[in-house]
Amino acid sequence: MALTDQSTQIREGEELDAARIDPYLKAHIPGLTGEPRISQFPGGASNLTYLLEYPDQEFVLRRPPFGHKAKSAHDMGREYRILNQLNAGFPYCPKAYVHCTDESVIGGEFYVMERVKGIILRSEMPAELQLDAAKTRSLCESFIDKLVELHRVDYQACGLGDLGKPEGYVQRQIAGWSDRYEKALTPDAPLWEPVKAWLRDKMPADHPKPAIVHNDYRFDNVILDPQNPMHIIGVLDWELTTLGDPLMDLGNTLAYWIEAADPAPVQLMRRQPSNAPGMLTRQQFADYYAQRAGIEIKSIDFYYTYGLFRLAGIVQQIYYRFYHGQTQDKRFAQFIHMNKLLEHMSLQVIHKSTL
């Protein structure tokens, strides 16, 4: 089995026209020769990601999904800018080569970046890596260290001081995701009213040191060195990145962090090997983050519950496109069940919380 991330056949309805892409790229990337072979990376549920293989060079193309899109989502130019400017302070961003705003080329905006070849961990830890519990813990800690490192980046020095508005970030996230969730409602979706009320009631002040927040930091957005899988060489999917409260970013990551003790229905949602022997629990994850960041986190309940609600909002936005026939991707049919499970998980956290 190949450990490096593999592209596959393009999904029906998501094809790209090589005859249109090729001349555009050759006009913008010097020295490009030959004809591209185009395939698609199967992962991801938001922006679509393709592999363009030229004889001497490989690129990754990112474009928005087909169908309904949230107004502020899928800003290709913004993600292109982040990749090129953040690299100065966080050298794990792939180099971006060209951003195309001419939708006549492929039917939407897109950008093209370098392909960073490496290992991307999916739902299970590959046996070929031969990582025992001690090495797995070390890899987990390295994963958290990169998040701490990102949150320490001097975003002003990178020219990204205008990327977002840190003041009032916590309040805007709760209000914004409540609004986005309501706009994506379908008749079969839960309303989340008790959770939204609890989040509004327990809202903490913004963290005193705003940071670049990735907003989608998971193991399947991290690239490991094929020669040394303990070493992280790349971080992907910067489409949701902004300036804000780093603890809200931590909450987003914890929402994806399904640990070994979680019940079977929750395990079905797992997209990374966070349950493997040696991986930290969510509480241990938060404690290690706090230690490395040199801060105190009195309780992770608010941030974790926010992360679950935000994830449900993302899931529901995607399900909305499937429900209304704007995408034929059959993976999304089950997202309504994921939404309901996320609400149940949130209510359990709230029931046990001492906040």
Secondary structure, DSSP 4 states (H G I P E B T S, - for coil): ---B---BPPPTT----HHHHHHHHHHHSTT--S--EEEE----SSSEEEEEE-SS-EEEEEEPPSS---TTS--HHHHHHHHHHHTTT-TTSPPEEEEE--TTTTSS-EEEEE----B---SS--GGG---HHHHHHHHHHHHHHHHHHHT--TTTTT-TTS---TTHHHHHHHHHHHHHHHT--TTS---HHHHHHHHHTPPPPPSS-EEE-S---GGGEEEETTEEEEEEEE---TT-EEE-HHHHHHHHHHH---TTS-HHHHTT--S-TTSTTPPPHHHHHHHHHHHHT---S-SHHHHHHHHHHHHHHHHHHHHHHHTTS---GGGGGHHHHHHHHHHHHHHHHHH---
